[in-house]
Amino acid sequence: MAIYKTKNITKDGRQFYFRIKYKDIFGQIHDYSSPKFKNKKDAEIAEAKYRININQLSSYSKITFNQVFMEYIENKKYKVKPQSLLKDTTLFKYLDPIKNIELNKMDLNLYKKWKYYIDTLEYTPQYKNKILGLFRTLINYSSKLYNTSTNVLKYVENYANLELKKEMDFYTYDEYMQFSSVIDDNKWKLFFDILYFMGLRKGECMALTWNDVDLENNTISINKNIVCKLKGHKWVISTPKTKNSTRVLPLPKTLSEQLNRYKLEQMKYKDFNDTWFVFGNTCPLAETTITVKKNKYCDIANIKRIRIHDFRHSCASLLINKGSSITLVTKWLGHAKVTTTLNTYAHMYKNELENIANLLDNI
């Protein structure tokens, strides 16, 4: 960082500036001196941004991983949800040993040293591959904008996943009835019923307000999501996971009746209004509370514990076993593509495939 301090201070106290020499695409040398700043930190930040904005190509580029990441995040924050940015920021801390390395100097030797550091991390192969994924993304991003080298990518190979994929857990209808039978609180019975029969994601169910419940037409609107893992926030209302996650679902009669009775209970509060969360009043339920209640009812019912997200899998299993088509299951769950549903639940259609074989035999 070439930061200088001048004796000629401006009237408003600015005295720090930076100076950069660089070659342009034609090989001509430029010597740039910046305006003055009040403190050294502001000058350093301005210099970093200036280096990013200089269109230095091929071997002339001095851009570092840290500078590329700053620009990448700045550009991405207008396109994705805050939780996606948080994931990238968390992954980037594992690039810390190489963050000040110029991308054009990232050779096999430097990559091996950094890769050895990643090897020592006690994480799953899947998570290490996410770190490598960000590494690839930054190199390709920089190459696209600044024509920096991508040669090192030919040495980058994913970690082999030697672990068996965790089997999907779900409750059959009878198992869920056993679970539901021990719930002695109307709110919690309704909460888990909606998870099981409507297939909502946990955040979608937490985000439901009474404005989303149409008891005249017996529908619920899924149009938002609660996120609880953003630093500095207990919870944040976000958009649904995908565009197709925004959906209006018809309510089964039993759920509609439960919601109607529960709403009448809530309306007894003098400050009740339709902006209240269905589960939680003025604030949504806490994630930890949901898990504690779920485990409690599992233990009382003497039934296996499954994850909250497995209630969604249970809904898919129920629909498939009752003969719902893959297209309808996709719409009910709010998946972006039919292929997503197929990739997740194809094994549940085994009986359907056998039926097709029998149909062909009978032709």
N, C-alpha and C positions, 0 to 999 in steps of 0.2 A: 504494500500500500504506500503510494508516494503522496503523503499528506504533508503540506508545508504551512508554516505560520508566518504571516507577514507582519512587519512593524507598522505598516500603514493600515490602521484599523478604521473601518467605516464608522459613520456617525451612530449607527445602530449596533455597533459592537461586533461586526463580522470580520474575522481575521484568518480563518483556516481555508485552504483551497487544495485541490489536487491537480497533479500534472501527469499526463499520459502521452507516451510516444507509441505509435503503432503504424503498421503498414496496411494500406488498403488492398483491394483485389488486384490492383495494377502494380503493386510493389512500391508505391510512393509512400514516403515517411511523413507522418503528421505529428505535430507537437501541440497538444491541447492543454490549455490551462483553464480551470473551471472558475465560475464566480466564487465569491467568498461566502463562508458559512460561520455561524456563531460559535460552533464547537467542533472538536475533532471528529466526534462520532457522526455528526451530520455529514461531514465531508467524506468520511469512509463509506457511509451508505450511498451517497451520491456517486462516488467513484465506482462502487460495485455495480450500480444500475447503469452507469455510463459504459462500463466495460461490456455489459450484456448487450447494450444497444448498438455497440460498434459492430458493423457488419464485417468482421474479420474472417476471412475464409481460409480453408485448408490449414497449412502449416503456420499461418500467421496468427491463428486464433489462440489466445491465452486463457480462454474461458475455463473455469474450474467446475467441478461437480456441484459445489455449493452455490455458485452463481447460476448454473443451469437449473438447479432445483428451485431457487428463489423465483426465477421467471416462470418455470413450469407450474408452480403452485399459484402464482399470481394470475396466470392465464386460466388455470383450471377452476379457480374458486367461483367463477361466474357460470360454470357449466355443470357442476356437481353439487351434491349435498355436503354440508359441513362434516358429517361423519366419514365421508370418503376422503376428504382432505386430512382428517385426523389419522386415518389409516396410513396414508402416504407419509405424513410427518413422523409417525411412529416408526415406520419402516426405514426412513432416511437416517435415523440415529445409528443404524448399523452400517451406514456408509461413512460414518464419522472418521475412521482412519484414513480415508481417501478423499475427504470432502474438499481439501485444498489442492488436490492434484489436477493439473490441466488435462482435459480429456484427450488432447493430442499426445500426451505423454503416458497415457495408460497403456502400458505394454504387457506382455505375458508375465514378466517377472513381478511387476507390481500387482497384477491380478492374482497371481499365485499366493503372494503374501496376504492379500486381503481375503482371498478364498479360504486360506488356512484359518483365519480369524473366524469366518462364518462357520467353518467345520467344527470349531470348538464350542459353538453355542448349543446349549441343551434344548433345542427346539425340534419340532417334527420336520420331516422332509418337506411337507406341504408349506410350512411357514418359511423355511429357508428358501424355497422356490419363489415365494412372494418377494423376498428381499432381492433375489436375483432378477426377478421381474422388474422391479423398480430400477435396478442397475441398467438393464437393457433399455427400459423406457427412456431414461435420461440420456443415454448415449445416442439413441435414435432421434430423440427430440432435438438434441444439440446438432446432430448431423444435418437434420432437415433445415434448421434455421441458420446454422453457421458453417455448414460443410466440414465439420470436424470428423475425425477418423472413427470408423466403426470396426476397425480390424480386430480389436480385442474380442469382439462378440463371437468370432469363430472358435474361441476356446471355452466359451460359456456353455456348460451343460447342466441341466436340471439334476437335482438329487433324485435318486430312485426311491420310489415309495414302496418299502418292503412291508409296511403295515397293512393288515387286512382292514378293509373298509368296515366301519362300525355298522352293524345291522340296524335297520330302521325299526324303532319300537313303535307300537301302536296298541290301542285298546280295541278289542272287538266290541260289538254292541253290548253283549252280555257283561263283558268286563267293565265297560263304562257304566252300565246300570248299577253294577256292584259298587263302583266308585261313587257315583252320584247319590246312591241311597243313604250314605252316611253324612251327607252335607246337611247341616241343620240351620243354615243361614240362607235366606232368599237371594241376597246379593251374590254370594259365592256360587250357589247352585246355578243361577242365571249366567254368571260369568263363564263357568266351565261348560255349560250347555251350549253357549254361543261358540266357544272355541271348538267344541267337538262336532256340533251339527252344522255350523256355518263355515268352519275351516278358516277362520280369521287368523292372521298372524297376531302374536301377542301385542305388538305395538298398535295394530289396527283396532284391536278390541279395547285397549286402554284409552285410545283416542276418541272413541265413540261419545258423542254428546246427544242430548235429547233432540236436538235439531236434526240429527241423522236418522232418527227413528220415526217412521210414518205409520202410526197405528191405525189410521183410516184405510190406507192401502196395503198395510201389512208388508212393509219393506224396510230395509236398513241400507243406508248409503255409506260405503267405505270410501272416504276421500282424504284421509290424513293418517298420520302415523306418529306415535310417541317415541322419541329417542332419548335414552337415559344415560348414554356413555360419553357425552361431550364434556370436556374439561371445563369446569367453572359453572356448570348448569346441572340442576337436579333432573330436569327433563326439558325437552324442547319439542314443540309441534313441528313436524316436517311433512313433506308430501309423501304419498305412498311410495312403495319400493320401486314400482315401474308404472308406466302409463296405464297398462292394463289392470293394475291393482285397484284403480279407481273404478268402482262398480256399484250397482244397485242390485241387492239380492232380495227375493221374496222370502218372507218369514213363514216357517211352518206354524200351523195354528197354535201348537202348544207353547212355542217360544213367544208368539205374539201375545198370548194370554198372560204369560209370565211377565213380560215387559209392561203390559198394561197394569197389572197388579203392583208391580214394583214402582212404577211411576206414580201411582196414587199414594204410595207410602212416602215417596220423596216430596211430593207436592204439599205434604203437611208442614214442611219447613217454610217459614215465612219469607225467606229470601230465595226460594227456589225459582229457577227460570230455565228455559230450554237450552241455555249455553252451558249448563252444568254437564260435567262428564257423567255418563250413565253409571260408571263404576268409579266413585271417588268424589262426587260433588264438585267443588270448585277446583280441586286438584286431582290428577289421575292417581290410580293405585300405584304404590311403590313396587318395583320389580321384586325386591326381596320379600315383601309381604305375600306376593302371589306365589312365590316358590315355597315359602313356609307353609301357607295354607294347602297348597297342592300336596306336599309331602305328608302333612298331617292327615289329610283325608285318605291318602294312599295307605298309610300305616293303619288307620282305624279300619279301613275296608279290607285289610290284609291282602293287598294287591300290589303287584310290582310298581315301582316308581318309574315314571317316564318323564321326559323333558316336557316343558310347556309347548315347545314347537311340535312335539310328537302328537299333540291333540289335533293338529292340522293334518299330519299324516294319517291319523285315525279317521278323520273325516273323509279323506281321499279313499282310504281302504273301504270304508262303509259304502260310499257312492259306487265304487267299482264293483264291489261284491253284490250290489243291488242292481247291477246291469247298466249303470250310466255310461254313456259313450265318452271317449277320451276328450272330445271337443267340449262337451258340457262340463266335465270335471275341470278342464283348463279354465273355462269361463268362471266357474264357481269359485275356484281358488285364486283367480286373478293373475294367472301366469301370463308372461309376455308371449310365449309361443307354445304350441302344442308339443313341440319337441322337448321343452322343459319338463312338461308333465310326463311324457313318455320316458325320458331318461331317468326320472325319479321313481316312477311307479310301474314301469313296464313289466316287472316281475309279477305284479298283481293281476296282470291280464293273461296269466298262463292258462287259466281255464277257458278263456275266450279263444285262445289259439287252438286249444284242443277241440273246441266246438267247430272251428273252421276246418280242421282236419277231418272231423266226422262228417261235416257237410260235404266236403269233396269226395269222401268215400261213398256217400249216398247218391252222387250224381250218376 
